Amino acid sequence: MQDVQNLPDLRGIDIQKVGVKDVHLPLQIAAKEGGWQSVLGIVSLSVALPMQFKGAHMSRFMEVLLPWSRKPISNVEILAILRETCDALAAQRADISIRFKYFVSKTAPVSGKESVLDYNCEFTGALDGKRHSFSMGVEVPVTSCCPCSKEISDYGAHNQRTMIRAKVKFSSAGFLWLEELIQLLEAEGSCEIYPLLKRRDEKYVTEAAYGNPKFVEDILRDVVIALRNEPRVRWFEVECESMESIHNHSAFACHVEDKRMV
């Protein structure tokens, strides 16, 4: 049978990315305490297609991905997947994104009740010849209490849920686990969020947030300082978005920093 994809193309256009998108796979994400956590991964995998080739063999992307549904994945395995992809498709460059929900155990601050909270996470990687990059992203919800509202009100202050979205790249000092990055970000809100709270826990988090009011700018700056002080992080991108409780819009703040340039 004729392989149409291997026919030459004469239009002279390199394609930066061609591949498969939103592939749903059961995956195993390596956990800090050892072992792994089973997740539903949403994967996009692509290669750069030179101008002389008509198309890429789409089945080969799946042939690379499917065996990895049975192996724990972290930053080291992402590089292996990219190398396999380049080999399978005779490509110079490959890119991957893996999105998934990761669950972390939470202990209520007073009652000690155990529960789990879900976090949206993402691994992204690229391999271009011998150059390799990897980044890890996570969305962490926290509570924020408005300092202005507290200052001007005779009693009370309005709270909102703030989402801290961070993407980091690692230095030669080592690898930062998802659990560690989540904990670092949670510490910078007015108070952490918990799935399960009894009344005495609810009293605690309400008063803790009231005693630690922060604007969205405050949270962002505190996150920036925390990431600057983490030696395993060499580059980061952070966005904080507060879903306002007294407005029908959000407030946000963003910052990107390469610590090698500071």
C-alpha positions in Angstrom: 0.0 0.0 0.0 1.2 3.5 -0.8 2.2 5.6 2.3 0.7 9.0 1.4 2.3 10.6 4.5 5.7 9.8 3.2 5.1 11.6 -0.1 7.1 14.9 -0.6 5.4 18.3 -0.1 6.4 21.2 -2.3 4.8 24.1 -0.5 7.9 25.0 1.5 6.3 25.3 4.9 7.8 23.9 8.1 5.2 23.1 10.7 6.3 23.7 14.3 3.9 21.3 15.9 1.8 18.4 14.5 0.5 15.5 16.6 -2.3 14.3 18.8 -4.2 16.4 21.3 -6.4 15.7 24.3 -5.5 12.0 24.5 -7.1 10.6 27.7 -5.0 8.0 29.3 -4.7 6.3 32.8 -1.4 7.4 34.1 0.7 6.9 37.2 2.3 10.1 38.7 5.3 9.5 41.0 4.5 10.6 44.6 6.9 12.3 47.1 6.4 9.6 49.7 7.2 6.8 47.3 5.0 4.8 44.9 2.6 6.7 42.6 -0.9 8.1 42.3 -3.2 6.9 39.5 -4.7 9.8 37.6 -6.6 10.5 34.4 -4.1 12.2 32.1 -5.0 14.5 29.2 -2.0 14.4 26.9 -0.9 16.5 23.9 2.2 15.2 22.0 3.7 16.7 18.9 6.7 16.9 16.7 8.1 19.5 14.3 7.5 18.5 10.7 10.0 19.7 8.1 8.7 21.2 4.9 9.7 18.3 2.7 7.3 15.9 4.5 3.6 15.8 3.7 2.5 14.4 7.1 3.4 12.7 10.3 2.4 9.1 11.2 -0.3 9.8 13.9 -0.4 6.1 15.0 3.2 6.3 16.2 2.3 8.9 18.8 -0.1 6.5 20.4 2.4 3.7 20.1 4.8 5.8 22.1 2.2 6.9 24.7 0.3 3.7 25.5 3.1 1.8 27.3 3.7 4.8 29.6 0.2 4.3 31.1 1.7 1.5 33.1 4.9 3.3 34.4 5.2 6.0 37.1 6.0 9.4 35.4 8.0 12.4 36.6 10.4 14.8 35.0 12.9 12.0 34.1 10.3 10.0 32.3 9.1 13.0 30.3 12.5 13.2 28.7 12.3 9.5 27.8 8.9 9.9 26.2 10.2 12.8 24.1 13.2 10.8 23.0 11.0 7.9 22.0 8.8 10.2 20.1 11.6 11.8 18.1 13.0 8.3 17.3 9.6 6.9 16.3 8.8 9.9 14.0 12.4 10.7 12.8 11.9 14.2 14.2 14.3 16.8 15.5 11.9 18.3 18.1 9.1 17.0 20.2 6.7 18.7 22.7 4.5 17.2 25.3 1.8 18.4 27.8 0.2 16.2 30.4 -2.7 17.7 32.4 -4.2 15.8 35.4 -5.8 16.2 38.8 -3.6 15.3 41.7 -4.9 14.6 45.2 -3.1 15.6 48.4 -4.2 14.7 52.0 -5.3 17.6 54.2 -5.7 17.6 57.9 -8.3 20.0 59.4 -6.5 22.5 61.7 -8.4 21.8 64.9 -10.5 18.6 64.6 -7.7 16.8 62.8 -10.2 15.3 60.3 -8.5 13.8 57.2 -9.6 14.6 53.7 -8.1 15.0 50.2 -8.1 18.1 48.0 -7.7 18.0 44.3 -5.3 20.2 42.4 -5.1 20.9 38.6 -1.5 20.0 37.6 0.5 19.9 34.4 3.8 18.5 33.2 5.2 20.1 30.0 8.4 19.2 28.2 10.3 19.9 25.0 13.3 18.2 23.3 15.1 19.9 20.5 18.2 18.0 19.4 20.2 17.8 22.6 18.4 20.6 24.4 15.7 19.6 26.9 13.3 21.6 29.0 10.7 20.6 31.6 8.3 22.6 33.6 5.7 21.7 36.2 2.5 23.7 36.8 -0.1 23.6 39.5 -3.3 25.5 40.5 -3.7 26.0 44.2 -6.8 27.5 45.8 -6.5 29.6 49.0 -8.7 32.0 51.0 -7.9 35.7 50.9 -9.3 38.4 53.2 -9.5 42.0 51.8 -7.3 44.4 53.9 -9.2 47.4 52.8 -12.6 45.9 53.7 -11.2 45.0 57.1 -9.8 48.5 57.7 -12.9 50.5 56.8 -15.6 48.2 58.3 -16.9 48.4 61.8 -17.1 44.6 61.8 -16.3 41.9 59.4 -14.4 41.8 56.1 -15.1 40.2 52.8 -13.3 37.1 51.8 -12.7 35.5 48.4 -11.3 32.3 47.0 -8.0 33.1 45.3 -6.4 30.7 42.7 -2.6 30.7 42.6 -1.3 29.3 39.3 2.4 28.6 39.2 4.7 27.1 36.6 8.3 26.3 37.6 11.5 25.1 36.0 14.2 23.4 38.0 17.8 24.3 38.7 20.7 21.9 39.1 19.9 21.9 42.9 17.3 19.2 42.4 13.6 18.4 41.7 10.6 20.0 43.5 7.8 17.5 44.2 4.2 18.5 43.5 3.4 18.2 47.2 6.2 20.6 48.0 5.2 23.2 45.5 1.6 23.0 46.6 2.6 23.5 50.2 4.8 26.4 49.3 2.0 28.2 47.5 -0.7 27.4 50.1 1.4 29.1 52.8 1.0 32.5 51.1 -2.8 32.9 51.2 -4.7 34.4 54.0 -5.6 30.9 55.0 -5.5 27.4 53.4 -8.6 25.7 52.0 -9.8 22.4 53.4 -12.4 20.0 51.9 -13.7 18.9 55.3 -14.2 21.3 58.2 -16.1 20.9 61.5 -17.5 23.9 63.3 -14.4 24.5 65.4 -12.3 24.2 62.2 -14.5 26.8 60.4 -14.0 29.2 63.3 -10.3 28.7 63.1 -10.0 29.4 59.3 -12.4 32.4 59.5 -10.3 34.0 62.2 -7.0 33.0 60.7 -7.9 34.7 57.4 -9.2 37.8 59.2 -5.9 38.0 61.1 -3.9 37.7 57.9 -5.6 40.0 55.3 -4.0 40.1 51.8 -4.7 41.8 48.5 -4.1 39.7 45.4 -0.9 41.8 45.0 0.2 40.8 48.5 -0.2 37.1 47.7 1.6 37.4 44.4 4.6 39.2 46.0 4.8 36.7 48.9 4.7 33.8 46.4 7.5 35.5 44.4 9.7 35.8 47.5 9.0 32.2 48.4 10.0 31.0 45.0 13.1 33.2 44.9 14.1 31.5 48.2 13.6 28.0 46.8 17.0 26.9 45.4 15.5 24.2 43.3 13.6 26.7 41.2 15.5 28.6 38.5 12.5 30.1 36.6 8.9 30.6 37.4 5.6 32.2 36.2 2.9 33.0 38.7 -0.6 34.3 38.4 -3.0 35.0 41.3 -6.7 35.5 40.6 -9.1 36.5 43.3 -12.8 35.6 42.5 -14.3 38.6 44.2 -17.2 38.1 46.5 -18.5 41.7 46.2 -18.0 42.1 42.4 -18.9 40.2 39.3 -15.3 40.2 38.2 -12.0 38.9 39.3 -8.8 40.7 40.4 -5.5 39.3 39.2 -1.7 39.8 39.3 1.0 38.1 37.3 4.8 37.8 37.4 7.5 36.0 35.4 11.1 35.7 36.5 14.2 33.9 35.5 16.3 33.8 38.6 19.5 33.6 36.6 18.8 37.1 35.3 18.1 38.8 38.6 
